[in-house]
Amino acid sequence: MNDYGLAAMLVLAYLIGATPTSYIAGKVGKGIDLREHGSNNLGATNVYRVLGWKYAIPVGLIDMVKGAVPVAILGPWSNGPACFAVALGLAAVLGHIFSPYVRFRGGKGVATAAGTFLALVPLAIVISLALWAVTLWLSGYVSVASLAVAALLPLWVRLTAPEQPYTFWASVVLALLIIYSHRHNIARLRQGTENRFRTRKGVAA
């Protein structure tokens, strides 16, 4: 595939990642804009708080698929250089966080990044999911669990796939991006005002 074709693939990966799953779930489930309810974030956690598990689980899984499809399908199809599948995954995560469909106010990128790395280095994601669950159970904060996973992902990638330098550096970039997308959560954690993960929260009338 020529350079124009590869560029088109990157744009396609970005647009796949940008699909606003949570926004669609809010509109379909309650006819609401999730950016105006709960934590005002278009992520699976806010879907859970506002709409419950029956919407949150599909949203989370679809968000993961948005990261996996560009790597697992578009990557081989494009027949690009070794680093290109990694670039497609990065494009998908950027699309999720900065979605043009919702005025560039997307989610925080954790699930889409998980899907990307599930396609690239599955064992690193298995370790990360276990760490996420344990950290959530110990801290009670989804944000703390997500930040811990993001910070340690490059280590798991290095240990489980030392022969994939492009993937390692992509994990560093995505870790920084996810930490940046959680900057408001970090501020609330410092102030002691961050919301704990809890049972379903109804939509205010």
Buried (B, 14 or more C-beta within 10 A) or exposed (E): EEEEEBEEBBEBBBBBBBBBBBBBBBEEBBEBEBBEBBBEBBBBBBBBBBBBEEBBEBBBBBBBBBBBBBBBBBBEEBEBEEBBBBBBBBBBBBBBBBBEBBEEBBBBBBBBBBBBBBBBBEBBBEBBEEBBEEBBEEBBBBBBBBBBBBEBBBBBBBEBBEEBBBBBBBBEBBBEBBBEBBEBBBEBBEEEEBBEBEEEBEBEE
